[in-house]
Amino acid sequence: MKRGAIGVSAGIAALLLSTGCDQNKTLSARQEGEQTSASQVVAQAHERTEKAFDKAEDAQKEANQQQDQATRAQASVEDAREELADAQNRAQQEIREAQQAQQQAQQQAQQAEQTVASAQASALEAQRQQQTELSQQAQQPVAPAATQGAQFIDGEVLTVNAQEVLVSVRGEPQVRLQLAPSTQVLVDGRQARATDIEEGSQIRASYQDVGGEPRAVRVEVTSQPAGYPSVPESGESTPGAVGP
């Protein structure tokens, strides 16, 4: 009995020992597996972290680029605004200059119109004055040929102005006739003024001695035909005459 009991006990012990060994092996394998899994988890976490950092770095680079683009765009907008403001200022300046030029042109046109009107008025006044003078001359009585103290002269007009006419007489001294407002002037048979007389014309005049100077009473002038020879100048000065 005792041997049998000892043998049973030994068998149980052996079984327990065998079971314990198996359990130890299983525990060791489990621990090794857990350690391997933890390492993999750490590695994967590390990899994910690196990828996250890379993505964050790429995102930062992209953000920096976008910021640079935005800065350049803002600068371009500011430049465009400045250019627009300059263009508007230039346009306003040109508009002001154009308005000033238009005003000046209008003022000049008004001044030109006033000048033309004044010139026309002066011309009309001069024409009326001329007509009045001619009318007065026509109404003045013609001195008869037998008037006491009247003298006559025939010659060629050398020079003439509103106050006097210088006459060259063939073979006689030059005579300077004074012209007065009362002097009657006829040019080619028409009433005229002294300024209508042309140099080189033939002249016949009646004059009187007034204060030692010959004053014309009536002057008849015939225009000089083209190519007609001039009267030669000769003679010495006499009262009322001019030497050659």
Summary of the structure (lengths in Angstrom):
residues: 244
radius of gyration: 67.8
end to end distance: 202.9
largest distance: 218.1
contacts: 584
relative contact order: 0.08
helix: 58%
strand: 19%
